[in-house]
Amino acid sequence: MKTYLDCFPCFLQQALNAVRFTTDDEALHEKVMHEVIKLALEMDPRQTPPEMGQIIHKLIRDMTGVADPYKEVKERFNRYALELAPRLRKIIEESQRPMETAVRLAIAGNIIDFGPKSSLRDAQVNEAIEHALTAELDPKEIDVFEKSINDANGILYIGDNAGEIVFDRLLIERLPRDKITFAVKSKPVINDATMADAVAVGLTELVRVIKNGGDAPGTILRNCSEEFKEIYDRSDAVIAKGQGNYETLSDENKNIFFLLKAKCPIIARHLEVDIGSIVIRRNHSSQGE
């Protein structure tokens, strides 16, 4: 997915949010924003938005000297999501369509995203859960997803954010776990999940977890590790969480199921849904396989 002109104001706002989140030094805020504006002027719009995001957040880490600005936030939402997990697991178990409910809740977890916003209240997570459980979602899409996953010999599950991966765990518990490899970021970027987060929420005890080799808020395949690319290539089905993975992988000729909440007007328009919609979308290039 290319970068649209509408993305540029968002880049600047995200950068400002991130540097303010990292430090109270207003002089440093100004220096960072000057550099981000220069980068935006040089950006090739044929690149995906996460490619710009990767550059911006590396710049912020380098200029502030803070390697993981969102570390405390990630830890807090991991703990919060783990507290929610028993109640959510019970909802799944008591549901008439457990797989659909698990998918809905996995998508609900995508609200835990500090890319589009600099703050998130616990109440917003609860609202996202209630919305996901009742929002429109075609049952046929779930059936296609379930069949494809069950037929696959190998499944790559590409995670998104810390906290959110607890919701992913609830879905993974309904899937053939011996077939699944779960991928996290190799280095911190925004509040994306890393190996430390996967360990903290018990994912490493459930399935194989690998680092993807990158630090972009999405999956830029050419920058990923050989291990990740090898698993990606041989996986019969890929589950990709969040907008960043949609932006970087939606043009791939691969059997990918995107699970996300459409939080951005550009993404919503691209998917032809309303902002705020919960989405399960199989990659167009894989239709009819």
C-alpha positions, -999 to +999 in steps of 0.1 A: +000+000+000+015+034-010+016+065+011-011+090+005-009+128+009-032+125+039-006+104+056+019+133+059+000+153+086-003+120+105+034+114+104+040+148+119+014+143+146+027+109+155+062+122+157+051+151+180+031+127+202+061+103+204+087+129+213+064+145+239+058+110+253+095+105+256+107+138+270+095+171+284+123+190+267+105+215+244+138+225+227+143+189+218+107+186+206+114+215+182+147+199+169+130+165+164+101+181+145+125+200+122+143+168+113+110+149+108+098+177+084+130+173+064+125+135+062+089+139+051+101+162+022+125+136+010+101+106+013+091+086-017+053+083-016+056+049-033+069+036+000+045+023+026+036+044+056+054+021+081+087+027+061+084+064+071+073+054+106+104+033+110+127+062+101+108+087+123+109+065+154+145+056+150+153+093+147+134+100+179+152+072+198+185+084+185+179+121+194+164+115+228+187+086+238+157+066+249+159+031+234+124+020+243+102+051+250+070+030+255+085+003+278+063+012+308+032+015+287+037-019+271+043-035+305+011-018+319-011-030+290+004-065+291-007-067+328-041-051+321-048-075+293-037-105+314-062-094+340-090-093+314-080-127+299-100-150+322-132-131+316-126-130+279-117-167+278-150-175+295-169-154+269-153-175+241-160-208+258-197-200+264-202-186+229-223-204+203-195-197+178-162-198+198-139-193+168-158-162+156-158-148+192-121-154+195-115-137+162-136-107+173-117-104+205-084-106+188-095-077+166-107-058+196-072-060+211-060-040+181-073-008+199-041-010+220-021+011+196+000+042+204+007+050+167-025+069+160-028+082+195-005+091+224-028+079+252-054+052+258-077+046+287-087+013+301-123+022+294-116+025+257-103-011+257-135-023+273-156-003+248-136-019+220-144-053+234-181-047+236-181-032+201-162-062+187-186-087+202-216-071+185-203-054+154-212-066+119-189-094+107-197-118+080-198-154+094-187-167+060-154-149+064-148-167+097-156-200+080-131-194+052-105-183+078-111-215+099-110-238+070-078-222+056-061-224+090-071-260+096-059-270+061-026-253+064+006-272+073+023-241+086+009-209+100+027-176+106+010-153+130+024-118+128+017-099+160+012-062+164+012-045+198+020-053+234-012-060+254-029-069+222-009-101+220-029-114+250-060-111+228-040-130+201-032-157+227-069-162+232-074-168+195-043-190+193-057-212+220-085-221+195-061-228+166-037-258+158-009-245+180+017-271+167+015-254+133+019-218+145+050-196+146+043-162+162+065-132+151+074-101+171+096-072+165+133-075+170+137-040+184+113-016+201+092+007+179+062+026+194+043-001+215+048-030+191+054-063+209+089-076+213+102-110+226+101-096+262+064-089+258+058-124+243+075-139+274+056-117+298+022-128+285+031-165+282+031-168+244+065-185+244+050-213+265+022-218+240+038-216+205+071-210+188+079-173+189+106-156+167+119-121+161+112-107+126+145-090+123+131-055+120+119-024+139+093-010+116+057-006+127+047-031+101+064-060+082+089-048+055+099-081+041+132-070+025+143-058+060+133-090+078+156-117+090+163-148+069+146-169+095+115-149+093+114-148+055+120-186+053+090-192+076+069-166+058+077-183+024+068-218+035+037-209+056+004-219+039-015-193+058-005-160+074-024-141+101-014-105+102-026-081+129-031-044+127-029-015+102+009-015+098+009-051+087-020-044+063-001-014+048+031-034+042+016-068+032-017-061+014+000-062-020+017-095-014+007-126-034+002-147-003-027-163+016-029-137+043-057-129+067-056-094+080-073-089+114-076-052+124-096-023+136-099+004+109-086+034+130-074+056+101-096+071+073-071+061+047-072+024+058-109+025+061-113+039+026-088+013+012-108-015+029-141+001+019-154+001+055-164+028+081-138+041+105-139+020+137-150-011+119-136-045+129-121-062+099-111-097+088-100-096+052-083-122+032-057-109+008-073-103-026-044-121-044-053-153-025-090-153-034-101-184-052-072-206-041 
